[in-house]
């Protein structure tokens, strides 16, 4: 019998590839980071990046003793240490990503990473798991590791959107030293960050079921962060006038979700989306007409034909985010062995004139 030949991964640049330089902070095309910010007219202050040198080609400073970092008492201390050494770097992830897309990109500043971190920690707490598969219970070390991966999993977007998880891991290998003293925990952080996105899992033939609780919690939290706080600044600037809601369905879906939250019941994990058509904040002026979020013509045509807004939204959400839902559900099932259902509910507190009353509807259900 012939040996099975696995396809060559599309992304096979080693973490220590000479392409990346020893500590040079470059874009994936080799452009120095400061030069990139200037070329894309992104205002910046080098003091906002205390982990980078002031050279023409900035280098990443070695800042964190990993063994000491793992001795911190929990999320609060870990956040303080990260912000103290990373400065305002998270503020720039959004503008960098916005520069790559016509209408900008989902928010990836610390609005996102703090939400993901909090929910990663809470999922592990509720599951009672330590970070790994060694049968341990939730503890301070787990909380510190969860904070680390939650806050840094998307920093690789500074280098490349397409392979950001790889570059996030690369950045940590340059920021942290003395990792051998806590090798298992370090490996867990590297694995979790590398494999928090479906493309990396698929291309490198890694199954979620072969992962660990730290990874499952991060993946579930990351995939469930949708809603208005995910809309980036450039998307707001595009607004109705520049057809952002028509041309980027992700912006429309996020605009229609006022809140996203989850509930853990005896046998089901429920992801709640709070649907809202009306304008809630001044910032939404660019998305509204006559006090309501402007809807693309095909959306409104279905509404005029008698289909309630929330049903139209549910169909669209499922078609766009099915892979995200399944990845979150798989992670939840692995994290909570007694959970048999992952349900997505859409709640609507308003009555649409002449249509359906307030209530909620089941968007989809994934069964173990």
N, C-alpha and C positions, 0 to 999 in steps of 0.2 A: 504494500500500500504506500502511495506517495505521501510524503509529509505535506501537511496543509501549509500553503503559503499565504500569510496574512498580508493584506494590502499595506503599502508603505504609508505611514501617517503623513498627512499634509503638513502638520506642524511638528517638526522633529528637530528643532534647534535646541541643543542641550542648554541647561540653565547656565553653564559656565562657558558658553560658546565665545570664541575670540571675537565674533561679530559684535558682541555687546561691549567689548572692552572690559578691563578689569573692574573699573568703577565709573567709567564714563556714562553720563546720563544723556543718552541720545534717543532720538526718534527711531523707529524701525527702518527708516531710509537712510540713517546715518547723520541726520541733521541735529546739531547740538540743541539742547532744550531751550536755552535762552534765545537762540536765533529763531527757533520755531515760534516762540511766543511773540517776538517782535514782528516776524514776517506775517503773522495772522492778526496783528494789531490787538493783541490781548494785553491790556495794561497789567504790569506786574512790578512787584518790589522783591528784589532778591532776598531781602530780610524775611520775607514770608516763607522762605524755604531754608530753614536753618540746617537741614540735613544735606544741603548741596554746597559745594565750594563756589567761590566767585570767579573761577576761571572761565575763559571763553568757552571751553568745553567743560561744563560743570562735572564734578565727580561726587559720588555718593559717599558721605562720611560714615564711618563705622561708629555707631552711637550707643547701641544697646548690648549689654551683657545679658545673654538669654537666660543664663542660670539665675541672675539677680531678678530679671523680669518675672520669671516663673515663681519667685518668692513673694511677689506682691499679694495683697490680701483679697483682691477682688476687682470688679469692674471699675469702681471709682478710682482706685490707685492706678490701674492700668490705663484708663483714659487720660488721667493727669500726666502720666509719664509719656504717653504717645503725643499728646498735644504739646507738651513742653519741648519735645525734640523735633516734631514734625511741623510745628507752626501752623500757618493758615493754608497748608498745601491742599487740603480738601476743597477749599473755595475755588481752586483753579481746575479741578477735574471737569466741572460743568462747562466752563468756557472752552476748554480744549476739545471736548467732545462736540460742543455746539459748532465749532469751526469746521467739522467734517461733514455736516449734514445741512441741507437747505433750510429746514425749519428747526434746526437744533436737535437735541437728543434728550432722552429721559434724564432727569436729574441724578447725578452721581456725586454730588457734594456730600458733606457730612449730614445733611438732612436724610439722605439714603443710608449711609453707613451707620449712623446712630440708631435708626429704626431697625435695621437688620441686626445690629449688635444686641439691642434690647430683646428682640424676639428670639434670636439664637440662644441667648442666655435663658430666657423664660422657657423655651421648649426643652432645653436640657434639664432645667430645674423640675419641670412638670414630669418629665420622663424619669427623673431620678438617676440619670446616667452620668458617669464620668465621661471624659473626652474620648476614651478608647474602648476597645472590645475586650478588656481584661476583667470585666465583671465588677469594676469599682462603682462607687456611688458619687453623685454630684458633690463637688468640693470646690475650694477656692482656686485650685490649679485649673480646673475645668472652666471656671468663670473667667480667669485671666486669659486662657487660650481662646475661649469664645470671643472675648473682647478683641484680642489681637487679630483673629481672622475676619471678624465682622468689620473692623475698621480699615483693614488693609486689602481686602480681597479685590477691590476695584482700582487700586492705585496704578496698576499696569496700564490703564487707559492713557496715562501720560505718554506712553511709548507707542502703543498700538491698540486700537479697539478690537480688532479681529482676534488677537492672541493675548488679550489683556491679562488673563489668568496666569499665563506663563510669565509675563513680565512683572506681575504682582509678586509672584514667588521669587523671581530673580532679584527684585528690589530688596526683599527681606533678607536674602543671602548676603547683601552688601551692607545692610543696616545693622544686622545682628552678628555677634561673635560669641565665642565660648558656648557653642551649641552642643558640643560633644558631651558635656556634663549632663545634659538633659536630652539625649539623642531621640528617645521615643517621642517625647512631646514635640520636639522640633520636626521630626518626620511627619507627625500628625498634622501640624500646621501647614507644612509644605504640601502634603497630599490634599488637604482640604481646600486650599486656595487654588491649586492646580486643577482640581476636578470639581469646581462649583458650577461649571457651565456644560451644557449638553454636548456642544461640538468637541470639546476636549475629551470628554468621556467616550464619545463615539469614535473619534479619530485614533485614539490611543487604546481602544478596546478595553475600557475599564467599566465594570458594572457598578451601579450604586450599591448593590447588595454586597459587594466585596469591600465596601468602605467602612466608615466608623461613625459613631454618634455625632462627633464634632462636625463632620462633613454633612450628615443628614440634616442636622439642625440649621446649619448655614444655608444649605440649598433651599429648604422649605421656607425659611424666613426671607431669603432673597427673592424667591419666585412669588411670594404673596405680597410683596410691596408694590401695590398699584394705587393709583388715585391722584388727586390734585397736587399733592406734595411731590409727585414724581415729574411734574412738568418743568422743563428747563426754561431759563430766562429767554433764550432766543425763540422758543416756541411761542411764548407770550407776545414777543415783538412781532412775529409773523402774523398771528391772529387770523381773523376772518378776511381781512383785506388782502393778505398774501396767500390765501387758500390753505392755511396750515391744517385745518380740520378736514378738508377734503382730501388732501394729498398725503397725510400721514395719519392713518387710522389709530395708531398708538396714542397720539395726542388727544384725539376725540374720546377714546375709551377712558383715558385717565381723567379728562375733564368732566366726565359724567359720573365718576366715582368720588363722592364726597369723603368717604371714610372706608378703610379696609381693616378688618379685625377678624380674629379667630376665636373659636370656643371649643373646648375639649369636653365631650360628654362621655357617658359610660361606654358607648360602643362606636361613636362616630366623631370625626373631627370636622367641624363646620367652619368654612371660610365665608364670612359675611362681607358683602359689598353693599354699601349704602348709596343707592342711586338717587341722583338729584339733577333735574333739568334747569332749575332756576339758578341765577347768579348768586353767589354767596359772598364774594369779596370784590373790592375795588380792582384788584389785580386782574380780575376776569373780564374787564371791560373790552379787551381786544377780542374776546371769544363770544361776545353777546350782542344780541339785537333785541331791543325792546325789553330788556331785563331778563332775557332767557338765553341760554347757550344756543348759538346758531347751529342748525343742523344741515348737513350736506343734503342736496336734492334727493338722492336715492333713499336716504333715511326718512326724509319728510314725506316722500311719495308713499312709502309703506304705511306711515302714520295716517295719511289722508285716506288710504284704502281700508282703514279700520283696525290696523294692528297697533296695540299699545306701545308706547315708547320703550317700556322696560323689556317687552318681548323682543323688540327689534335689537335693543342693546344686548340682550342675553345671547341671541343668535350670533351677533358680531363678535362678542367677547369670546365665545366658545370657539369660533372659527379661527380667531387670531391667536388665542392663548391656550389651545388644547395641549400642546407640548409642554408648556409651562405648568399647566394644571396637573398633568400626569407625572411630571418630575417632582412636583411638590407632594403629590399623593404618595408616590413610591417612597419618598424620604420619610413621610409621616408614618407609613406602615412599618418601616424598618425601625423607626425610633420608638413607636408604641405598638408592640406586638399584639395587644388586645384590641386595637382599633380595627374595625372591619370595613368602615365606610369613610370616604373623604367626600364631603358634600360642599358645593358652592351655592350659596343662597344670595339672591338679590332682593334687598329691601327697598321699598318705595313708600315714603311717608306722605306723599302728596297725591291728591286726586287729579288726574288729567281730565279737563272738561269733556264731558260726554263720553268718557271711556271707562276704564277700570278703577275701582276704589283702591285706597291705600292697602298695602299688604306686602307679602314677599312671595317669591317664586323660586323653585329649585332650578338652577341653571344646568347643573350636571351632577352626577354622582359616580365616583370611582369606587368599585368594590374590590376588596383584596382578592 
